[in-house]
Protein backbone atom coordinates (compact mmCIF):
# COMPACT_ATOMS: atom_id res chain seq x y z
CA UNK A 1 0.00 0.00 0.00
CA UNK A 2 1.57 3.31 -1.07
CA UNK A 3 -1.25 5.84 -0.71
CA UNK A 4 -3.72 7.03 1.90
CA UNK A 5 -7.01 5.13 2.06
CA UNK A 6 -10.07 6.50 3.89
CA UNK A 7 -13.39 4.67 4.06
CA UNK A 8 -16.48 4.21 6.20
CA UNK A 9 -17.46 0.70 7.19
CA UNK A 10 -20.42 -0.61 9.14
CA UNK A 11 -21.80 -3.80 10.58
CA UNK A 12 -25.02 -4.87 12.29
CA UNK A 13 -24.76 -7.54 15.00
CA UNK A 14 -21.93 -9.20 13.09
CA UNK A 15 -18.16 -9.24 12.90
CA UNK A 16 -15.98 -6.71 11.13
CA UNK A 17 -12.39 -7.90 10.69
CA UNK A 18 -9.68 -5.32 10.04
CA UNK A 19 -6.04 -6.27 9.49
CA UNK A 20 -3.73 -3.30 9.22
CA UNK A 21 -1.69 -3.39 6.03
CA UNK A 22 -0.52 0.19 6.45
CA UNK A 23 2.10 1.66 8.77
CA UNK A 24 -0.77 2.85 10.99
CA UNK A 25 -4.50 2.22 10.61
CA UNK A 26 -6.82 4.53 12.55
CA UNK A 27 -10.28 3.17 13.37
CA UNK A 28 -12.70 5.72 14.81
CA UNK A 29 -16.16 4.69 16.11
CA UNK A 30 -18.76 7.00 14.63
CA UNK A 31 -21.62 5.12 16.31
CA UNK A 32 -22.47 1.80 17.90
CA UNK A 33 -20.95 -0.46 20.54
CA UNK A 34 -19.65 -3.97 21.05
CA UNK A 35 -16.36 -5.72 21.75
CA UNK A 36 -13.12 -6.00 19.82
CA UNK A 37 -10.67 -8.90 19.97
CA UNK A 38 -6.95 -8.52 19.30
CA UNK A 39 -3.77 -10.16 20.63
CA UNK A 40 -5.90 -12.66 22.64
CA UNK A 41 -7.64 -9.75 24.42
CA UNK A 42 -11.27 -8.65 24.37
CA UNK A 43 -12.02 -4.95 24.87
CA UNK A 44 -15.35 -3.06 24.74
CA UNK A 45 -15.80 -0.31 22.16
CA UNK A 46 -18.31 2.51 21.86
CA UNK A 47 -18.85 5.76 19.99
CA UNK A 48 -15.86 8.11 20.18
CA UNK A 49 -13.16 5.49 20.70
CA UNK A 50 -10.10 5.74 18.50
CA UNK A 51 -7.94 2.68 17.80
CA UNK A 52 -4.43 2.99 16.33
CA UNK A 53 -3.64 -0.40 14.82
CA UNK A 54 0.02 -1.19 14.08
CA UNK A 55 1.13 -2.84 10.83
CA UNK A 56 -0.05 -6.43 10.21
CA UNK A 57 -2.22 -6.58 13.33
CA UNK A 58 -5.72 -8.11 13.18
CA UNK A 59 -8.74 -6.66 15.01
CA UNK A 60 -12.10 -8.45 15.14
CA UNK A 61 -14.96 -6.05 15.96
CA UNK A 62 -18.11 -7.81 17.25
CA UNK A 63 -21.00 -5.35 17.11
CA UNK A 64 -24.01 -5.45 19.47
CA UNK A 65 -25.94 -2.96 17.32
CA UNK A 66 -25.52 -1.04 14.09
CA UNK A 67 -21.99 0.33 14.22
CA UNK A 68 -20.19 2.69 11.84
CA UNK A 69 -16.41 3.00 11.62
CA UNK A 70 -14.20 5.59 9.96
CA UNK A 71 -11.04 3.78 8.84
CA UNK A 72 -7.93 5.76 7.85
CA UNK A 73 -5.00 3.70 6.51
CA UNK A 74 -1.74 5.68 6.61
CA UNK A 75 1.13 4.28 4.53
CA UNK A 76 4.78 4.38 5.55
CA UNK A 77 5.59 7.20 3.10
CA UNK A 78 2.94 9.49 4.58
CA UNK A 79 3.99 8.82 8.18
CA UNK A 80 7.65 9.40 7.25
CA UNK A 81 6.73 12.69 5.60
CA UNK A 82 4.78 13.81 8.69
CA UNK A 83 7.73 12.92 10.92
CA UNK A 84 10.23 14.77 8.70
CA UNK A 85 8.05 17.89 8.53
CA UNK A 86 7.63 17.87 12.32
CA UNK A 87 11.40 17.55 12.77
CA UNK A 88 12.15 20.30 10.26
CA UNK A 89 9.93 22.93 11.84
CA UNK A 90 10.83 21.75 15.36
CA UNK A 91 7.27 21.48 16.55
CA UNK A 92 5.00 18.63 17.57
CA UNK A 93 7.56 17.03 19.91
CA UNK A 94 5.21 14.12 20.54
CA UNK A 95 5.77 12.92 16.96
CA UNK A 96 9.14 11.66 18.20
CA UNK A 97 7.12 9.27 20.35
CA UNK A 98 5.25 7.77 17.40
CA UNK A 99 6.16 4.20 18.28
CA UNK A 100 5.28 4.86 21.92
CA UNK A 101 1.86 6.09 20.77
CA UNK A 102 1.06 3.22 18.43
CA UNK A 103 2.22 0.51 20.84
CA UNK A 104 0.63 1.99 23.94
CA UNK A 105 -2.06 -0.15 25.58
CA UNK A 106 -4.73 2.55 25.44
CA UNK A 107 -4.37 3.29 21.73
CA UNK A 108 -4.32 -0.41 20.88
CA UNK A 109 -7.33 -0.90 23.17
CA UNK A 110 -9.07 2.26 22.00
CA UNK A 111 -8.07 5.72 23.16
CA UNK A 112 -10.69 7.57 25.17
CA UNK A 113 -9.87 11.27 25.25
CA UNK A 114 -9.72 12.41 28.87
CA UNK A 115 -10.07 16.00 27.73
CA UNK A 116 -13.53 16.37 26.15
CA UNK A 117 -12.43 19.31 24.00
CA UNK A 118 -9.54 17.23 22.65
CA UNK A 119 -12.05 14.49 21.82
CA UNK A 120 -14.26 16.89 19.88
CA UNK A 121 -11.23 18.34 18.11
CA UNK A 122 -10.04 14.83 17.17
CA UNK A 123 -13.45 14.04 15.67
CA UNK A 124 -13.32 17.25 13.60
CA UNK A 125 -9.82 16.40 12.37
CA UNK A 126 -10.91 12.92 11.30
CA UNK A 127 -13.95 14.32 9.51
CA UNK A 128 -11.67 16.84 7.79
CA UNK A 129 -9.34 14.08 6.63
CA UNK A 130 -12.31 12.14 5.22
CA UNK A 131 -13.60 15.26 3.45
CA UNK A 132 -10.22 16.00 1.84
CA UNK A 133 -9.91 12.38 0.77
CA UNK A 134 -13.36 12.45 -0.86
CA UNK A 135 -12.22 15.54 -2.79
CA UNK A 136 -9.24 13.61 -4.14
CA UNK A 137 -6.58 15.38 -2.03
CA UNK A 138 -5.05 12.16 -0.67
CA UNK A 139 -1.57 13.53 0.08
CA UNK A 140 -2.47 17.17 0.47
CA UNK A 141 -0.90 19.34 3.17
CA UNK A 142 -4.18 19.57 5.10
CA UNK A 143 -4.31 15.78 5.47
CA UNK A 144 -0.71 15.57 6.73
CA UNK A 145 -1.14 18.42 9.18
CA UNK A 146 -4.44 17.03 10.44
CA UNK A 147 -2.85 13.62 11.08
CA UNK A 148 0.10 15.27 12.82
CA UNK A 149 -2.17 17.26 15.14
CA UNK A 150 -4.36 14.21 15.76
CA UNK A 151 -1.40 12.08 16.84
CA UNK A 152 -0.21 14.89 19.10
CA UNK A 153 -3.64 15.02 20.77
CA UNK A 154 -3.50 11.26 21.29
CA UNK A 155 -0.02 11.51 22.81
CA UNK A 156 -1.07 14.33 25.13
CA UNK A 157 -4.03 12.37 26.45
CA UNK A 158 -1.95 9.19 26.89
CA UNK A 159 0.72 11.01 28.84
CA UNK A 160 -1.91 12.76 30.95
CA UNK A 161 -3.61 9.44 31.69
CA UNK A 162 -0.35 7.67 32.52
CA UNK A 163 0.39 10.16 35.27
CA UNK A 164 -3.09 10.53 36.74
CA UNK A 165 -3.93 9.40 40.25
CA UNK A 166 -3.23 5.78 41.15
CA UNK A 167 -5.96 3.19 40.80
CA UNK A 168 -6.80 0.38 43.16
CA UNK A 169 -3.83 -1.85 42.33
CA UNK A 170 -0.98 0.43 43.32
CA UNK A 171 1.86 -1.95 42.41
CA UNK A 172 0.53 -2.59 38.91
CA UNK A 173 -0.14 1.11 38.38
CA UNK A 174 3.33 2.03 39.64
CA UNK A 175 5.16 -0.35 37.35
CA UNK A 176 2.98 0.60 34.36
CA UNK A 177 3.82 4.26 34.97
CA UNK A 178 7.48 3.33 35.11
CA UNK A 179 7.24 1.37 31.84
CA UNK A 180 5.33 4.21 30.19
CA UNK A 181 7.96 6.69 31.36
CA UNK A 182 10.75 4.51 29.96
CA UNK A 183 8.96 4.18 26.60
CA UNK A 184 8.24 7.90 26.48
CA UNK A 185 11.88 8.84 27.15
CA UNK A 186 13.60 5.92 25.43
CA UNK A 187 15.67 8.30 23.29
CA UNK A 188 16.91 10.32 26.28
CA UNK A 189 19.53 8.27 28.07
CA UNK A 190 20.01 10.72 30.94
CA UNK A 191 16.33 10.42 31.92
CA UNK A 192 16.63 6.63 32.14
CA UNK A 193 19.50 6.57 34.62
CA UNK A 194 18.84 4.97 38.00
CA UNK A 195 19.32 8.37 39.64
CA UNK A 196 16.77 10.07 37.38
CA UNK A 197 14.21 7.25 37.67
CA UNK A 198 14.58 7.06 41.45
CA UNK A 199 14.02 10.81 41.67
CA UNK A 200 11.02 10.71 39.32
CA UNK A 201 9.25 7.85 41.13
CA UNK A 202 10.32 8.70 44.67
CA UNK A 203 12.21 5.46 45.28
CA UNK A 204 15.62 4.73 46.73
CA UNK A 205 18.20 3.91 44.03
CA UNK A 206 19.07 0.67 45.79
CA UNK A 207 15.40 -0.45 45.75
CA UNK A 208 14.21 0.70 42.31
CA UNK A 209 15.96 -2.00 40.27
CA UNK A 210 14.89 -4.75 42.65
CA UNK A 211 11.28 -3.51 42.60
CA UNK A 212 11.16 -3.39 38.79
CA UNK A 213 12.59 -6.88 38.35
CA UNK A 214 10.20 -8.35 40.92
CA UNK A 215 7.17 -6.86 39.16
CA UNK A 216 8.22 -7.31 35.50
CA UNK A 217 10.45 -10.37 35.64
CA UNK A 218 13.51 -8.82 34.00
CA UNK A 219 15.90 -6.10 35.11
CA UNK A 220 15.27 -2.47 34.23
CA UNK A 221 18.36 -2.33 32.02
CA UNK A 222 17.31 -5.51 30.21
CA UNK A 223 13.89 -3.97 29.57
CA UNK A 224 15.41 -0.73 28.23
CA UNK A 225 17.76 -2.61 25.86
CA UNK A 226 14.97 -4.93 24.71
CA UNK A 227 12.57 -2.06 24.03
CA UNK A 228 15.21 -0.02 22.21
CA UNK A 229 16.08 -2.94 19.97
CA UNK A 230 12.39 -3.49 19.20
CA UNK A 231 12.27 0.11 17.97
CA UNK A 232 15.37 -0.53 15.88
CA UNK A 233 13.68 -3.59 14.35
CA UNK A 234 10.61 -1.53 13.43
CA UNK A 235 12.74 1.11 11.73
CA UNK A 236 14.79 -1.47 9.85
CA UNK A 237 11.63 -3.21 8.61
CA UNK A 238 9.39 -0.25 7.89
CA UNK A 239 11.61 2.72 7.03
CA UNK A 240 14.51 3.76 4.83
CA UNK A 241 16.42 5.34 7.72
CA UNK A 242 20.16 4.69 7.68
CA UNK A 243 21.65 2.92 10.69
CA UNK A 244 23.48 6.11 11.62
CA UNK A 245 20.17 7.98 11.73
CA UNK A 246 18.53 5.25 13.85
CA UNK A 247 21.47 5.30 16.28
CA UNK A 248 21.19 9.10 16.60
CA UNK A 249 17.40 9.07 17.04
CA UNK A 250 17.45 6.41 19.76
CA UNK A 251 20.52 7.82 21.55
CA UNK A 252 22.99 4.99 21.05
CA UNK A 253 26.66 5.92 21.44
CA UNK A 254 27.20 5.59 17.69
CA UNK A 255 26.41 3.36 14.71
CA UNK A 256 29.06 0.81 15.68
CA UNK A 257 27.68 0.48 19.22
CA UNK A 258 24.18 -0.11 17.87
CA UNK A 259 25.40 -2.68 15.35
CA UNK A 260 27.35 -4.67 17.96
CA UNK A 261 24.47 -4.59 20.46
CA UNK A 262 21.95 -5.63 17.82
CA UNK A 263 24.06 -8.60 16.71
CA UNK A 264 24.66 -9.65 20.33
CA UNK A 265 20.93 -9.83 21.12
CA UNK A 266 19.42 -10.65 17.70
CA UNK A 267 22.14 -12.91 16.29
CA UNK A 268 22.44 -11.01 13.00
CA UNK A 269 23.71 -7.61 11.90
CA UNK A 270 21.19 -4.80 11.29
CA UNK A 271 21.89 -4.89 7.54
CA UNK A 272 21.18 -8.63 7.39
CA UNK A 273 18.01 -8.20 9.46
CA UNK A 274 16.80 -5.45 7.12
CA UNK A 275 17.53 -7.51 3.99
CA UNK A 276 15.58 -10.48 5.32
CA UNK A 277 12.64 -8.60 6.85
CA UNK A 278 12.21 -5.52 4.67
CA UNK A 279 8.51 -4.86 4.04
C-alpha positions in Angstrom: 0.0 0.0 0.0 1.6 3.3 -1.1 -1.3 5.8 -0.7 -3.7 7.0 1.9 -7.0 5.1 2.1 -10.1 6.5 3.9 -13.4 4.7 4.1 -16.5 4.2 6.2 -17.5 0.7 7.2 -20.4 -0.6 9.1 -21.8 -3.8 10.6 -25.0 -4.9 12.3 -24.8 -7.5 15.0 -21.9 -9.2 13.1 -18.2 -9.2 12.9 -16.0 -6.7 11.1 -12.4 -7.9 10.7 -9.7 -5.3 10.0 -6.0 -6.3 9.5 -3.7 -3.3 9.2 -1.7 -3.4 6.0 -0.5 0.2 6.4 2.1 1.7 8.8 -0.8 2.8 11.0 -4.5 2.2 10.6 -6.8 4.5 12.6 -10.3 3.2 13.4 -12.7 5.7 14.8 -16.2 4.7 16.1 -18.8 7.0 14.6 -21.6 5.1 16.3 -22.5 1.8 17.9 -20.9 -0.5 20.5 -19.7 -4.0 21.0 -16.4 -5.7 21.7 -13.1 -6.0 19.8 -10.7 -8.9 20.0 -6.9 -8.5 19.3 -3.8 -10.2 20.6 -5.9 -12.7 22.6 -7.6 -9.8 24.4 -11.3 -8.6 24.4 -12.0 -4.9 24.9 -15.4 -3.1 24.7 -15.8 -0.3 22.2 -18.3 2.5 21.9 -18.8 5.8 20.0 -15.9 8.1 20.2 -13.2 5.5 20.7 -10.1 5.7 18.5 -7.9 2.7 17.8 -4.4 3.0 16.3 -3.6 -0.4 14.8 0.0 -1.2 14.1 1.1 -2.8 10.8 0.0 -6.4 10.2 -2.2 -6.6 13.3 -5.7 -8.1 13.2 -8.7 -6.7 15.0 -12.1 -8.4 15.1 -15.0 -6.1 16.0 -18.1 -7.8 17.3 -21.0 -5.4 17.1 -24.0 -5.4 19.5 -25.9 -3.0 17.3 -25.5 -1.0 14.1 -22.0 0.3 14.2 -20.2 2.7 11.8 -16.4 3.0 11.6 -14.2 5.6 10.0 -11.0 3.8 8.8 -7.9 5.8 7.8 -5.0 3.7 6.5 -1.7 5.7 6.6 1.1 4.3 4.5 4.8 4.4 5.5 5.6 7.2 3.1 2.9 9.5 4.6 4.0 8.8 8.2 7.6 9.4 7.2 6.7 12.7 5.6 4.8 13.8 8.7 7.7 12.9 10.9 10.2 14.8 8.7 8.0 17.9 8.5 7.6 17.9 12.3 11.4 17.5 12.8 12.2 20.3 10.3 9.9 22.9 11.8 10.8 21.8 15.4 7.3 21.5 16.6 5.0 18.6 17.6 7.6 17.0 19.9 5.2 14.1 20.5 5.8 12.9 17.0 9.1 11.7 18.2 7.1 9.3 20.4 5.2 7.8 17.4 6.2 4.2 18.3 5.3 4.9 21.9 1.9 6.1 20.8 1.1 3.2 18.4 2.2 0.5 20.8 0.6 2.0 23.9 -2.1 -0.1 25.6 -4.7 2.5 25.4 -4.4 3.3 21.7 -4.3 -0.4 20.9 -7.3 -0.9 23.2 -9.1 2.3 22.0 -8.1 5.7 23.2 -10.7 7.6 25.2 -9.9 11.3 25.2 -9.7 12.4 28.9 -10.1 16.0 27.7 -13.5 16.4 26.2 -12.4 19.3 24.0 -9.5 17.2 22.7 -12.0 14.5 21.8 -14.3 16.9 19.9 -11.2 18.3 18.1 -10.0 14.8 17.2 -13.5 14.0 15.7 -13.3 17.3 13.6 -9.8 16.4 12.4 -10.9 12.9 11.3 -14.0 14.3 9.5 -11.7 16.8 7.8 -9.3 14.1 6.6 -12.3 12.1 5.2 -13.6 15.3 3.4 -10.2 16.0 1.8 -9.9 12.4 0.8 -13.4 12.5 -0.9 -12.2 15.5 -2.8 -9.2 13.6 -4.1 -6.6 15.4 -2.0 -5.1 12.2 -0.7 -1.6 13.5 0.1 -2.5 17.2 0.5 -0.9 19.3 3.2 -4.2 19.6 5.1 -4.3 15.8 5.5 -0.7 15.6 6.7 -1.1 18.4 9.2 -4.4 17.0 10.4 -2.8 13.6 11.1 0.1 15.3 12.8 -2.2 17.3 15.1 -4.4 14.2 15.8 -1.4 12.1 16.8 -0.2 14.9 19.1 -3.6 15.0 20.8 -3.5 11.3 21.3 0.0 11.5 22.8 -1.1 14.3 25.1 -4.0 12.4 26.5 -2.0 9.2 26.9 0.7 11.0 28.8 -1.9 12.8 30.9 -3.6 9.4 31.7 -0.4 7.7 32.5 0.4 10.2 35.3 -3.1 10.5 36.7 -3.9 9.4 40.2 -3.2 5.8 41.1 -6.0 3.2 40.8 -6.8 0.4 43.2 -3.8 -1.8 42.3 -1.0 0.4 43.3 1.9 -1.9 42.4 0.5 -2.6 38.9 -0.1 1.1 38.4 3.3 2.0 39.6 5.2 -0.3 37.3 3.0 0.6 34.4 3.8 4.3 35.0 7.5 3.3 35.1 7.2 1.4 31.8 5.3 4.2 30.2 8.0 6.7 31.4 10.8 4.5 30.0 9.0 4.2 26.6 8.2 7.9 26.5 11.9 8.8 27.2 13.6 5.9 25.4 15.7 8.3 23.3 16.9 10.3 26.3 19.5 8.3 28.1 20.0 10.7 30.9 16.3 10.4 31.9 16.6 6.6 32.1 19.5 6.6 34.6 18.8 5.0 38.0 19.3 8.4 39.6 16.8 10.1 37.4 14.2 7.2 37.7 14.6 7.1 41.4 14.0 10.8 41.7 11.0 10.7 39.3 9.3 7.9 41.1 10.3 8.7 44.7 12.2 5.5 45.3 15.6 4.7 46.7 18.2 3.9 44.0 19.1 0.7 45.8 15.4 -0.4 45.7 14.2 0.7 42.3 16.0 -2.0 40.3 14.9 -4.8 42.7 11.3 -3.5 42.6 11.2 -3.4 38.8 12.6 -6.9 38.3 10.2 -8.3 40.9 7.2 -6.9 39.2 8.2 -7.3 35.5 10.5 -10.4 35.6 13.5 -8.8 34.0 15.9 -6.1 35.1 15.3 -2.5 34.2 18.4 -2.3 32.0 17.3 -5.5 30.2 13.9 -4.0 29.6 15.4 -0.7 28.2 17.8 -2.6 25.9 15.0 -4.9 24.7 12.6 -2.1 24.0 15.2 0.0 22.2 16.1 -2.9 20.0 12.4 -3.5 19.2 12.3 0.1 18.0 15.4 -0.5 15.9 13.7 -3.6 14.4 10.6 -1.5 13.4 12.7 1.1 11.7 14.8 -1.5 9.9 11.6 -3.2 8.6 9.4 -0.3 7.9 11.6 2.7 7.0 14.5 3.8 4.8 16.4 5.3 7.7 20.2 4.7 7.7 21.7 2.9 10.7 23.5 6.1 11.6 20.2 8.0 11.7 18.5 5.3 13.8 21.5 5.3 16.3 21.2 9.1 16.6 17.4 9.1 17.0 17.4 6.4 19.8 20.5 7.8 21.6 23.0 5.0 21.1 26.7 5.9 21.4 27.2 5.6 17.7 26.4 3.4 14.7 29.1 0.8 15.7 27.7 0.5 19.2 24.2 -0.1 17.9 25.4 -2.7 15.3 27.3 -4.7 18.0 24.5 -4.6 20.5 22.0 -5.6 17.8 24.1 -8.6 16.7 24.7 -9.7 20.3 20.9 -9.8 21.1 19.4 -10.7 17.7 22.1 -12.9 16.3 22.4 -11.0 13.0 23.7 -7.6 11.9 21.2 -4.8 11.3 21.9 -4.9 7.5 21.2 -8.6 7.4 18.0 -8.2 9.5 16.8 -5.5 7.1 17.5 -7.5 4.0 15.6 -10.5 5.3 12.6 -8.6 6.9 12.2 -5.5 4.7 8.5 -4.9 4.0 
